[in-house]
Amino acid sequence: MKKHFSVVMSVYRLDNPGHFKQAIDSVLNQTFLPDMIIVVIDGPINSNLDGVVSSYEENPVVRLERLPENIGLGAARHHAILSTDTPIIAVMDSDDICAPNRFERQMSAINTMDVDVVGAFIAEFSHSPDTQERVREVPLTCEQIIKRGRFFSPINHVTIMFRKDSYLRAGGYKGLRKVEDYDLFHRM
């Protein structure tokens, strides 16, 4: 069976169980499904969150990896990425909801264009996906990405899909906290 792509996600003690469930379900309801969803439990979590996380243990697409202590988002993602056996990686946060055709569109772009990383605009909301407050757009051309990247992250990190070999050549996520995505994008 040909492997296409994996989704990596980290969850930690302060994450909202309901948001996590919505995030995972949005991945499981895609028009093009990942081969694997690797969820790294980044240190101890509370029983409510653990109940939701554990409810996916029997799903053959979901693999849970528990870390004994919190190592941070970038390091947890790196752990998940290294454990994949697919050439393409998609990143999710534990409180984000994918558009139903996200992976279909991104896989089409990454397979037909000469790119290593693809991303997307995001619609942000505070309490309900039905009340979108703003759309966060990103630059679309290489020149625009480089220009914006000098001051701001040119990619919405929760929308990225990339080639694993390019990620590894760039050195992957480092042990940084708060700027782990910007650092990775700058090197990629």
Secondary structure, DSSP 8 states (H G I E B T S, - for coil): ----EEEEEEE-TTS-HHHHHHHHHHHHT-SS--SEEEEEEES---HHHHHHHHTTTT-TTEEEEEESS---HHHHHHHHHHT--SSEEEE--TT----TTHHHHHHHHHHHSS-SEE---EEEESS-TTSEEEEE----SHHHHHHHHTTS-SS-GGG-EEEHHHHHHTT---S-SSSHHHHHHHH-
